[in-house]
Amino acid sequence: MKAKPVVILLVTIVVAAACGAGVISYIDGNAKTTFTTVTGTIHQYVKQKPKLEPLEDLGTNLALNLETSSSGITQDKAVDRANDGDVLTYWEGTPDSYPNSLWVDLRSVKSVKAVRIKLNPDPIWEKRSQTFSITGSTDDKNYTAIVDTAEYVFDPDTNGNVVTIKFDAVDVQYVKLTFTANTAATAGQAGEFEVY
């Protein structure tokens, strides 16, 4: 009994990164080989995330895990999320009720020279501007200006959704942010509120 011809189909696709060429080969059981080569350019559109500069080392974050307070919150965006060391959790003020305030008690009077606000760096947290001022107090009653109201841009592509504000050192126990605008939400937001 004659053996039936066995047809072997071998398909090999080779993608070369340099030229984007595809090669397809067909081999049959009668030792007749047909080669078909398809060449073309493979376009891959991938948004490259820009390389961000490392954050300046400002020293010890004086606000980490200390008692924070706010004028209000949105749903479960509790105030203690603003300085828990996890930028993926966040505080958000009461919607549509500007100004929103967020402040931290440093437990004793400290020399403060900078504030850093972080939002989630994931691109889903798209570029936004937040407008706020920074004030300080030694008794949580009488607050004085540290930095006047200004608009700050948070952008995952250019600054990693981090804004650092440096100023002449002041002696305070309480540091307060007062938000008056946010282009991507109806209240102020802070993933991490750091004080140095």
C-alpha positions, 0 to 999 in steps of 0.5 A, a space after each residue: 500500500 502506498 503511503 499517502 503523501 503527507 502535507 506538512 505546512 510550515 509557516 514561519 513569520 519572522 519579524 525583524 525589528 530593523 526592517 519590519 520584514 515578514 517571511 512566510 514559507 510553504 513546504 509540501 510533502 512532495 519535496 516541492 517548495 514554494 517560498 513567498 516572501 512578504 516585506 513591509 514596514 510594521 509601524 508601532 505607535 507607542 507613547 514614550 513616557 518622558 524621563 523625569 528628573 529625580 525629585 530634589 532631596 529636601 530632607 525629612 518629611 515632617 508631616 508624614 503620618 501626623 494628624 491632619 485636618 480639613 474643611 471637608 471631604 469627598 465621599 471616602 477621601 479621608 483627610 489622613 490619606 493626604 500624609 499616609 506615605 501612599 500617593 495612590 490614596 488621596 484627600 479630596 475636599 468637599 465638592 463645589 464648596 471652595 475654599 477647601 482647606 487641608 492642614 497638618 499639626 507638626 506637634 511642635 514649632 518647627 522650621 519649615 522651608 518647603 511644601 511638596 504636593 503629590 498626586 497619583 502619577 498614573 496618566 489617568 490622573 491627567 494634567 490639571 492646575 490647582 490654585 492654593 495658598 500656604 499659610 502657617 500658625 503656631 496656635 491653629 488660630 492665627 494664620 499668616 501667609 507663607 506663600 500667596 495664592 498661586 496656580 500650580 500645574 500637575 502633569 504626569 508627563 512633565 513633573 510626575 504630578 508633583 509640585 514642590 514649593 520652596 520659601 524662606 524658612 518660617 517657624 510654625 506648628 501648623 501648615 495649611 493649604 487653602 484651595 480655590 480652584 482645580 481644573 480637573 475636579 470640583 475640589 482640592 486634591 492631595 495624594 501626599 501633603 509633605 512638609 520640609 
